[in-house]
């Protein structure tokens, strides 16, 4: 049987844990481990691929580059491109870019698309990268992604980066608010496919309104244990916006196993489950 015919789910939000990606986190590595109550061990791409292959899943692998604000270069995007090439039955690669790098960021997107056939860009984190998505200085980046047919993933809502530290590490929550920042981008670029990553608490109602209003915006449910999802998110995901809700774990913050087990206990219709776990992502990525 073709593995693509045997899939049960596509996890649209995972963070590589190779030595290069952990090093790129800098001091945030320990801060995030403390905040989430667990260390992040090194995991090779081959090991991650086997984990998902054994579960009959595919996984989106994301990257980020915050060099302008942190002084630490992001892990090379080529690592994700090669991982996708080595494990095409499992991985869908997203390139990480620093939006402040302007033309260099655009050139990196074009290079990764031409050389590796990446599926998207992100995860962009407006709080950690200290930018606003609707700032017109960044519009050429969104234009490029729309032109190439790439999905763009934005972190929405409460950021783990800086959480639990004095001043939150200098990161502002407001930057990751869906409305008006991400909503403006969706309105200006209706052809651009956008993933608003996470329920976006404490602005989860804004996030739901944006996804319902704009058919080019998708919501991934990553970063939250499903049993703790706000009831409004569950209700809308099972009704008005079911066609644009995606399964995401935020691995390794949460394992796919835990996410799936808790999701099974929520009151979703069977058809909604099929769409959220697999069907919507298949359509979004053309699988």
Secondary structure, 3 states (H helix, E strand, C coil): CCHHHCCCEEEEEEECECHHHHHHCCCHHHHHHHHHCCCCCCECHHHHHHHHHHCCEEEEEECCCCHHHHCCCCCCHHHHHHHHHHCCCCEEEEECCCHHHCHHHHHHHHHHHHHHCCCEEEEECCCCCCCCCCCHHHHHHHHHHHHHCCEEEEECCCCCCCCCCHHHHHCCHHHHCHHHHHHHHHHHCCCCCEEEECCCCCCHHHHHHHHHHCCCEEEECCCCCHHHCCHHHHHHHCCCCHHHEECCCCECCCCHHHHHHHHHCCCCCHHHHHHHHHHHHHHHHCC
